[in-house]
Amino acid sequence: MPGLTKLASTIKNQGARAILQIFDAGRMSTPEALNGKQAVSASAVAAQHGNGKAKSAVPREMTVDDIHATIAAFGEATRRAIQAGFDGVELHGANLYLIQQFFSPHSNRRTDEYGGSREKRYTFIKELLASVFAAVDQYADRPFLVGYRFSPEEFTEPGITLDDTFYLVDQLAETRLDYLHVSLSNYDRKSRSTEYQDKSILAYLHDYLAGRKPLIGVGGVRNRQDVTGLLQNAEFAAVGQQLLVDPTWVQKLETGHDADMVTADFVDAIEYTHFNRPLYNFLVARYASEPNF
């Protein structure tokens, strides 16, 4: 809590809002993070690359008690975020992590109330949102945002399709969520489905939402043209990797110093940007692997 409180205060002391992303990696957890224990997931199915090769070890299928404990833990994480001074939480339901694992037909092969149809695969998310909002109602003494991040498609068969995501968006749009955040490698990426090739995934989602929730777009935002292009199909632009290698990028954008923006490939830019060793090692490993959409 002292570390989280200091982090929230540092983010906010120049007027920014501090939103804490919370997640459970599920079957994507590393053995080191679990002290050698077996990872858990909706079902005992290993994550796979798009080529069918295993991407993780086979997890243990969660019991109903495990599920209830995890849902309660998200509520407790939300309470801690509130008490540490954050202005909101973002539920990380993307990038193959546990929340996504319950919605995905690849990772969720359950036959109980948490698996099967889209409706049943959404049950975990519905109950998790109830837990988070219960914590907000009980502990927040100020406006407190709750957002939700999701990946629109998976590369496995079976896997989440854009049609599945339209169903998910419909459900989320009916909740108290303040915004949705779609995870994309490039903001103009097109769908894997032959049915949705007329425009980008982001454009399809923005049109489908039709103003029901604000949408955050992301992916490859590095210059003014990218910002303009993304904001044609989203209310907000998320910028991640560019800010790591170009911390004053926003100021350059605001003041018209576009020529000073870092344009080198990230794999090269990290070599001449100052990072502490843990972050540098993470980035080296990140750019040596394929994205986990």
C-alpha positions as CSV (number, residue, x, y, z in Angstrom):
1,M,0.0,0.0,0.0
2,P,2.8,2.6,0.7
3,G,4.2,1.9,-2.8
4,L,0.8,2.2,-4.5
5,T,0.0,5.3,-2.6
6,K,3.3,6.9,-3.6
7,L,2.7,5.9,-7.2
8,A,-0.8,7.3,-7.3
9,S,0.3,10.6,-5.7
10,T,3.3,10.9,-8.2
11,I,1.0,10.4,-11.2
12,K,-1.5,13.0,-9.9
13,N,0.8,15.7,-8.6
14,Q,0.9,17.5,-12.0
15,G,-2.8,17.2,-12.6
16,A,-3.1,13.8,-14.4
17,R,-5.5,11.1,-13.4
18,A,-4.2,7.8,-12.0
19,I,-5.9,4.6,-13.3
20,L,-4.7,1.3,-12.0
21,Q,-5.0,-1.7,-14.4
22,I,-5.8,-4.9,-12.5
23,F,-5.7,-8.4,-13.9
24,D,-5.0,-12.1,-13.3
25,A,-2.8,-13.8,-15.9
26,G,-4.4,-17.2,-15.5
27,R,-2.8,-19.8,-17.8
28,M,-0.4,-17.1,-19.0
29,S,1.3,-16.8,-15.6
30,T,4.9,-17.7,-15.4
31,P,6.2,-20.4,-13.1
32,E,8.5,-17.8,-11.5
33,A,5.5,-15.6,-10.6
34,L,3.7,-18.5,-9.0
35,N,6.7,-19.9,-7.1
36,G,6.5,-23.1,-9.2
37,K,2.8,-23.7,-8.6
38,Q,0.6,-24.7,-11.5
39,A,-1.2,-21.9,-13.3
40,V,-5.0,-22.0,-13.3
41,S,-7.6,-21.2,-15.9
42,A,-11.2,-21.7,-16.9
43,S,-10.3,-25.1,-18.3
44,A,-7.2,-27.4,-18.4
45,V,-6.2,-26.2,-21.9
46,A,-2.8,-24.7,-22.7
47,A,-2.6,-21.4,-24.5
48,Q,-1.5,-21.8,-28.1
49,H,0.2,-19.7,-30.8
50,G,-1.8,-19.2,-34.0
51,N,0.3,-22.0,-35.5
52,G,-1.1,-24.4,-32.9
53,K,2.1,-24.8,-30.9
54,A,1.8,-24.6,-27.1
55,K,2.4,-21.1,-25.7
56,S,2.1,-22.1,-22.0
57,A,1.9,-25.1,-19.8
58,V,-1.4,-26.9,-19.2
59,P,-3.2,-25.1,-16.4
60,R,-5.4,-26.5,-13.6
61,E,-9.1,-26.0,-14.2
62,M,-10.5,-23.7,-11.6
63,T,-13.1,-25.0,-9.2
64,V,-16.2,-22.9,-8.5
65,D,-14.7,-22.0,-5.2
66,D,-11.6,-20.8,-7.0
67,I,-13.7,-18.7,-9.3
68,H,-15.6,-17.1,-6.4
69,A,-12.4,-16.4,-4.6
70,T,-10.9,-14.7,-7.7
71,I,-14.0,-12.6,-8.2
72,A,-13.8,-11.5,-4.6
73,A,-10.1,-10.7,-5.0
74,F,-10.8,-8.3,-7.9
75,G,-13.2,-6.5,-5.5
76,E,-10.4,-6.3,-2.9
77,A,-7.9,-5.0,-5.5
78,T,-10.4,-2.3,-6.3
79,R,-10.7,-1.4,-2.6
80,R,-6.9,-1.1,-2.4
81,A,-6.8,1.1,-5.5
82,I,-9.4,3.4,-3.9
83,Q,-7.6,3.6,-0.6
84,A,-4.2,4.2,-2.3
85,G,-5.6,7.3,-4.0
86,F,-6.1,6.1,-7.5
87,D,-8.9,7.7,-9.6
88,G,-10.1,4.4,-11.1
89,V,-9.3,0.9,-12.2
90,E,-9.1,-0.7,-15.6
91,L,-10.1,-4.4,-15.8
92,H,-7.6,-6.1,-18.1
93,G,-9.8,-8.5,-20.0
94,A,-7.4,-8.7,-23.0
95,N,-4.1,-10.2,-24.2
96,L,-5.1,-13.8,-23.3
97,Y,-5.3,-13.2,-19.6
98,L,-7.8,-14.8,-17.2
99,I,-10.8,-12.6,-17.8
100,Q,-10.5,-13.2,-21.6
101,Q,-9.8,-16.9,-20.9
102,F,-13.3,-17.3,-19.4
103,F,-14.9,-15.6,-22.5
104,S,-12.8,-17.5,-25.1
105,P,-14.1,-20.8,-26.5
106,H,-10.5,-21.9,-26.8
107,S,-9.6,-21.7,-23.1
108,N,-13.1,-22.2,-21.7
109,R,-14.4,-25.7,-22.3
110,R,-16.5,-25.8,-19.1
111,T,-20.0,-27.4,-18.9
112,D,-21.2,-25.7,-15.8
113,E,-22.7,-22.2,-15.4
114,Y,-19.4,-20.6,-16.3
115,G,-19.0,-22.2,-19.7
116,G,-20.6,-23.3,-23.0
117,S,-22.6,-20.6,-24.7
118,R,-21.5,-16.9,-25.1
119,E,-24.0,-16.1,-22.3
120,K,-22.5,-18.6,-19.9
121,R,-18.9,-17.7,-20.9
122,Y,-19.8,-14.1,-20.0
123,T,-21.0,-15.1,-16.5
124,F,-17.5,-14.7,-15.0
125,I,-17.2,-11.2,-16.4
126,K,-20.7,-10.3,-15.1
127,E,-19.9,-11.4,-11.6
128,L,-16.5,-9.8,-11.6
129,L,-18.0,-6.5,-12.6
130,A,-20.6,-6.8,-9.7
131,S,-17.7,-7.4,-7.3
132,V,-15.8,-4.4,-8.5
133,F,-18.7,-2.0,-8.4
134,A,-19.7,-3.3,-5.0
135,A,-16.3,-2.2,-3.8
136,V,-16.7,1.2,-5.5
137,D,-20.0,1.7,-3.8
138,Q,-18.7,0.8,-0.4
139,Y,-15.3,2.5,-0.4
140,A,-15.1,5.3,-2.9
141,D,-15.7,8.7,-1.4
142,R,-15.0,10.5,-4.7
143,P,-15.7,9.9,-8.4
144,F,-14.0,6.6,-9.3
145,L,-13.7,5.4,-12.9
146,V,-14.0,1.7,-14.0
147,G,-12.9,0.8,-17.5
148,Y,-12.6,-2.5,-19.3
149,R,-9.9,-3.6,-21.8
150,F,-10.6,-6.4,-24.3
151,S,-9.0,-8.1,-27.3
152,P,-11.4,-8.2,-30.3
153,E,-10.1,-11.5,-31.9
154,E,-8.0,-14.5,-31.2
155,F,-5.7,-16.3,-33.6
156,T,-6.6,-19.9,-32.5
157,E,-9.4,-22.2,-33.6
158,P,-11.7,-22.1,-31.8
159,G,-11.2,-18.6,-30.6
160,I,-12.9,-15.2,-30.0
161,T,-14.3,-13.8,-33.2
162,L,-15.4,-10.2,-34.0
163,D,-19.0,-11.5,-33.8
164,D,-18.2,-12.7,-30.2
165,T,-16.8,-9.3,-29.4
166,F,-19.9,-7.5,-30.7
167,Y,-21.9,-9.7,-28.2
168,L,-19.4,-8.8,-25.4
169,V,-19.6,-5.1,-26.3
170,D,-23.4,-5.2,-26.1
171,Q,-23.2,-6.7,-22.6
172,L,-20.6,-4.2,-21.4
173,A,-22.5,-1.3,-22.8
174,E,-25.4,-2.0,-20.5
175,T,-23.2,-1.9,-17.3
176,R,-21.9,1.0,-15.3
177,L,-18.5,0.9,-17.0
178,D,-17.1,4.4,-17.8
179,Y,-15.2,3.4,-21.0
180,L,-14.1,0.5,-23.1
181,H,-10.5,0.0,-24.3
182,V,-9.8,-2.2,-27.3
183,S,-6.3,-3.9,-27.4
184,L,-4.8,-3.7,-30.9
185,S,-1.3,-4.1,-32.2
186,N,-2.1,-1.4,-34.8
187,Y,-5.1,1.0,-34.6
188,D,-5.9,0.4,-38.3
189,R,-5.6,-3.4,-38.2
190,K,-8.3,-5.3,-40.1
191,S,-10.2,-8.3,-38.9
192,R,-9.1,-11.9,-39.6
193,S,-12.7,-12.6,-40.8
194,T,-13.5,-12.3,-44.4
195,E,-16.9,-10.8,-43.4
196,Y,-15.3,-7.6,-42.0
197,Q,-12.8,-6.3,-44.5
198,D,-14.4,-3.0,-45.5
199,K,-12.7,-1.0,-42.6
200,S,-10.6,-1.5,-39.6
201,I,-11.6,-3.4,-36.4
202,L,-11.5,-0.1,-34.5
203,A,-13.9,1.5,-37.0
204,Y,-16.3,-1.5,-36.9
205,L,-16.3,-1.4,-33.0
206,H,-16.8,2.4,-32.9
207,D,-19.7,2.3,-35.3
208,Y,-21.2,-0.7,-33.4
209,L,-20.9,1.1,-30.1
210,A,-22.7,4.1,-31.6
211,G,-21.8,6.3,-28.6
212,R,-23.0,3.9,-25.9
213,K,-19.6,4.0,-24.2
214,P,-16.5,6.0,-24.9
215,L,-13.9,3.9,-26.8
216,I,-10.1,4.0,-26.3
217,G,-8.1,3.0,-29.4
218,V,-4.5,2.0,-29.3
219,G,-1.7,0.5,-31.4
220,G,1.2,2.1,-33.2
221,V,0.5,5.7,-32.3
222,R,3.8,7.5,-33.0
223,N,3.0,10.8,-34.7
224,R,0.4,13.4,-35.4
225,Q,-1.0,11.5,-38.4
226,D,-1.5,8.4,-36.2
227,V,-3.4,10.4,-33.6
228,T,-5.6,12.0,-36.2
229,G,-6.3,8.6,-37.9
230,L,-7.1,6.8,-34.7
231,L,-9.4,9.6,-33.3
232,Q,-11.6,9.2,-36.4
233,N,-12.8,6.0,-34.8
234,A,-12.4,6.5,-31.0
235,E,-12.9,9.0,-28.3
236,F,-9.4,8.6,-26.8
237,A,-6.0,7.5,-28.1
238,A,-3.8,5.4,-25.8
239,V,-0.1,5.7,-26.3
240,G,2.2,3.2,-24.6
241,Q,5.4,2.2,-26.3
242,Q,6.1,5.6,-27.8
243,L,6.1,7.2,-24.4
244,L,8.7,4.7,-23.1
245,V,11.2,5.8,-25.8
246,D,10.0,9.4,-26.1
247,P,8.8,10.6,-22.7
248,T,8.1,14.2,-23.8
249,W,6.2,13.0,-26.9
250,V,2.9,14.6,-25.8
251,Q,4.6,18.0,-25.2
252,K,6.1,17.8,-28.7
253,L,2.7,17.1,-30.1
254,E,1.2,20.0,-28.3
255,T,3.9,22.5,-29.3
256,G,4.3,21.4,-32.9
257,H,7.8,19.9,-32.5
258,D,6.9,16.9,-34.6
259,A,10.4,16.7,-36.1
260,D,11.9,15.9,-32.7
261,M,9.7,12.8,-32.1
262,V,11.6,9.5,-31.9
263,T,10.9,7.5,-35.0
264,A,13.3,4.6,-34.8
265,D,12.0,1.1,-34.5
266,F,11.3,0.3,-30.8
267,V,13.8,-2.6,-30.8
268,D,16.5,0.0,-31.7
269,A,15.2,2.9,-29.7
270,I,15.4,1.0,-26.4
271,E,19.1,0.7,-26.9
272,Y,19.7,4.4,-26.6
273,T,17.0,5.3,-24.1
274,H,17.8,5.2,-20.4
275,F,15.8,2.5,-18.6
276,N,16.4,0.8,-15.3
277,R,17.6,-2.8,-15.7
278,P,14.3,-4.6,-14.9
279,L,12.4,-2.5,-17.4
280,Y,15.1,-2.9,-20.1
281,N,15.2,-6.6,-19.6
282,F,11.4,-6.7,-20.0
283,L,11.5,-4.7,-23.2
284,V,14.2,-6.9,-24.7
285,A,12.1,-10.0,-24.0
286,R,9.0,-8.2,-25.3
287,Y,10.5,-7.4,-28.7
288,A,12.0,-10.8,-29.0
289,S,8.6,-12.5,-28.8
290,E,5.4,-12.2,-30.9
291,P,2.5,-10.0,-29.6
292,N,-0.1,-11.9,-27.5
293,F,-3.3,-10.3,-28.8
